[in-house]
Amino acid sequence: MSLSRRNRRGLFGLLVLSLIVAFIPRILLFFSEVERPTITTEEAVELHQEFVQKEKQIFTQKKVSSKKKFKVPPERFDPNLYTVNDWINLGLSRRQADVVLKFSRNGLYSNKQLKKIFVIPEELYDLLKDSTFYPVKEINEFKKEEFVSYEITEVDINAASIEDLEELPGIGPYYAKKIVEYRNELGGFFSSIQLLDLWKFDIHKYDKIRDHINIGDGVFKRMNVNKASLDELKAHPYIEYAVANSIVKMRTHNGGYDKSEDLLKSKLIDYPLLNKIKYYIILE
C-alpha cells in the first residue's frame, strides 16, 4: 500500500523530531563544562595512610579476639578431674577437649605432661599452668619373682625403620608401616603425640610405647611458604586446599611473609592450626 504525499511528509517530520530529541542532550553535554574530580598528592598520601591504619586495626583486632578465645581457669584445679565441658569453657573445641580427656583418664601428674598434649595451644597453657595441682603418683612395689622385665632400646620414630618399630609393644607390621608413611607425609614428627592422628591409634596403644620412643632431631622437612606452590602446600596433612590457596593468595597480595604469625591474617588459620604447621615451614 502506497502512502500519500501528506502521510510521507508527516512520517518524515516525525523521524526528524525523534532525531532531534535523541541528540540534543548529547550536543548540550558536549558544549557544557563538566567539573572533573581532582585530588592532590597530599590527599592521596593521607588516604593511603588511612587505609594502612585500618588494615593494622583489623589485624590487631583479629589477634586480640583470637587471644581472648582462651580463658583463665576460675580457680585452681586438677586437670584429671576436668570434664569435656570444663575444657570447652576454657576455649578448646569439642574435639580438642576429647583428646585431653583421653590423656587425663590415664593420669596426669605434672604440667610437663599437660604441655605435651599437642591440642592445648601455648596461649592456653600459659593461662592455666599456674592454676594446676596434681595427685601424688602411686608407685607400686613388685616382688622380684612377680616382676617381668621388658627391655626395649629407645626408638627414634623420626629415623626408625619399619622393622625397628615392630619391636615396640603393641606395634605390629600394620602400624609400623603407617607410622613411617605418616612420618614421610608430615616431614617428621615434632611430638610423639602426633601418633594419635593415625587411624585407631588410641591413647592406650600410645601409653604402651611412650616410654620407649623419642623424636630424635624432630622435623626434617620444611616448606618455604614464600616459595612453595599450591600443590606443595596442600600435600601436607595439616594443610587443606582452602588453607593452601589462602596462603598463596595472601603471599601474592602482600609480597611474602616475614614471620609465621603473618599467616594468622588468613581467616582460615587460627592459633591451634598455626601451632601445628609452624614446625613445618620456613620463611626465606
Secondary structure, DSSP 8 states (H G I E B T S, - for coil): ----HHHHHHHHHHHHHHHHHHHHHHHHHHHS--------HHHHHHHHHHHHHHHHHHHHHHHHHHHTTS---SS-B-GGG--HHHHHHHT--HHHHHHHHHHHHT---SHHHHHT-TTS-HHHHHHHGGGB-----------GGG--------EETTT--HHHHHTSTT--HHHHHHHHHHHHHHTS-S-GGGGGGSTT--HHHHHHHGGGEE-TT-----EETTT--HHHHHTSTT--HHHHHHHHHHHHHHT--SSGGGGGGSTT--HHHHHHHGGGEE--
